[in-house]
Amino acid sequence: MKYDYDVAFLGGGLNYAGAITASKAGLKSVLIEQNLEHLGGTCLHNGCIPSKMYLYSAKTLLASKADYFSGELKLDMPKLEAKKEAMLNKASKSIAKQCDGVDLISGKGVLTAPHTIQVDDKTITAKHIIIGTGAKPFIPDGIEYDAKDIITSDDVLQLKTLPKSIAVYGDGAIGLEMATFFASAGVKTTLISRHSSLLRKAHPTISKNIALQIDSIGISFLTDKEIASAKSSDKGVHITFTDNSSEVVEKLLVATGRKPNTDIIQTKEIEVEPKGIKTDIHFETTLANHYAVGDCNGKVQLAHSARAQVLYVVKKILGKQVEVVDMESIVKFIHTLPCSYAQVGKSFASLQDDTNYKESVVMLKGMPFASSHDASFGVMVVYADAQSFIVGAEIFAPNAEELISAVAMAIAGEMDAKTAQRTILAHPTFSESLEKAFYKL
């Protein structure tokens, strides 16, 4: 059969990285995106890029509250929002320029049959189809979302003024990060969780310390609370919980997870599960030569994971010998302030059925560098197997997402503790506490 394209990329998030690679390798490629101004996806426009920019500004605000500063800093939201938009526009144009060799089609693509995508009245065929349609915010029943007073992660980074009070429902990455931002910016912030603790799969010491940290920056933490209903009114957002208690806030941010976008699958040959499009370890769906990468397959909802997946698939299509992407070795992190959380490889939760693992725990409290850099709640945890090979780590410290890279490389390089101990890390830094953790294995 003759196809219109060698590869069709459905969705313009991190899928664009695969489209560029395929095109440069000589494959005739097309990328179909519902909104080409949104090229780059949620991470670039509504997620990790702008949120980290906002958190960077909040870091300065939080630091300015130390008793050796006088006066008060305030965040100019219109200027911050304008700077963010300028940055995103520049990045979008850069991505579009990199896609010069890729046919870009604007519109919602629907996979109607094997090798066939319908975009409005246009039919496109391709030998290989890579689905990267991402995910959207999940809003529980009873919450009357209006994108104004009751908002999601898609809306929160569009705010041009700070509310006086906000409740954040959900204690995952989005909830914790945005609660940190608002509290650091001086907003009365309430974090609502259906559970009794935070980071429940993390090491217990880290789980305890992140709760202490959010309390220290003024976040009110409501545990074991489930919202039965939430509705905007003239007096604010009225929240009623399942235990019949209630609360009124100016805004409610719903951060209860994201739901994979799978409605574009309209062919029975591709199986869709509740968590996302079903794939094997090669990200191939139940239909040969059709792949699903990133958030829509429900494996790891992170931009760098999506990028790794689509590049792996493209290399497979090109006939290259590539190692299967180890999903466990993808760095996961939550950018809270002042300490953030990062994890790679095995975690405390995943090791509980293993009686032979070793762990080393280093507390940062009491160390002069930690004291001067707001890291008194910091913790370093490194895990090794029975043969002392490093298999994972959890870090709770400023810039933990950067510090964890040393452990990620140690795992990829199959390094044992003795080899890791040969690395002499700088003083004074947080990394030297990681060196100490290696020595305690």
C-alpha positions, 0 to 999 in steps of 0.5 A: 500500500502506498501511504501519504507519509512514512510517519505521522505524529498525532499531537504536537507536544514533545512529539515534535522532537520525534518529528524533527529527528524522523525528518532529518533522517529522511522520513517523510513526516507530518505533525498534526496539532489541534492548535499550532500556537500550542506547539511544544505542548502542556509542558511548555505552555501550561506546565513545567516551563512557566511553573518553574519560572513562577517558582523561581520568582517565588524563591526570591520572595521567600528568601527575602522574608529572612530576618536579616532583610528589611522592607517587603518585596511584592510580586508584580504579576502583570510583569511576570505574566508578560515576561512568561508570554514573551518567553513562550512565544520565543520558544514556540517560534524556535520549535516551529523553525526546527520543524521546517522539514516536517509538514505541519497540519492544524486541526484535531486528528482522529485515528479512524482506521489503521494507518488513517487519520482524519483531520476535518475533511482531510484524510491522511495515511501513514505507514507508522503513526505515533500518538502523543496527544497528552492529557488534560486536568481531571475534575472530580464530580461535584466541582463546578469548574468555571476557569475563573474562580475554580481553576486548573493547572491550565488556568493558574499560570494565566493569572494577572493578579494574585488572589487574597486566598486560595485552596489547592485540592490535590497533593501531587506535583502540581498541587504542592508546587503551586501551593508553594508558589502562592504561599511564598508570594504572600497568598493565604494558602490551604492545601487540601488532601484526601490523605493523611500524609504527603509523598506517601511512596517516599522515605518516611523521613522525607514525607514527614519533613515536607509536611514540616516545610509547607507548615514553615512557609505558612501553608495550612494543610487539611488532611483526610478531606474530600471535596463533595461540592465546590461552587463559585458565588459572590462571596467566593468559592464555597467548598463543602467536604464529605464530612459536611464541613465547609470553607470559603476561599477566593479561588480554588485550584483543582490539582487532582491529576490529569486524564489521558487524551484518548478520545482521538482513538476511534478504531477498535484495533487499538486498545484503550485502558482507564489509565491510557492507551495500552502499549508494550515496552516498545510503546507499540499499541495493540495495532502494529506500527501504531505507537503511543508516547507520553502522557496519553499512555499513562506510564510516566506523565513527565515531559522528559519521559515523553521525549525519551519515548518518542525518540526511542520509537523513531530510532526503532522505526529507523532500524537502529539498535537501541536499549529499551527505555527504563521507566524506573530510571527516569528522574521524577521530581516536585519543585517545592520551596525551599527544598524540592523532592527528586527520586530516581530508580528504586524508591522506599515504597518499591523496596519494601518487599526486598529484604536485602536492600541497604539504605543510607540516610543523611540529614542536612539539619545542623550542617552550616551550609544547610543552615545558611541555604534554608535546607534544615528539612533536607534529607538524602537517601541512597539505596543499594542492593545486596551487592552494594550496587546503587539502585536508587535515591530520594533527595529532599534539598534545594535543587534536588532535581539537579542533585539527583543527576549524579545518582541517575548516572551512577545507576545507568553506569551500574556503579557500586558504592565503593566506586561512588565513594571515589568521587570527591565532591565540592565543599561547601555544597549539598552534593557533599552530603550525597557523597556522605550518603555513598560512604554510609552504604 
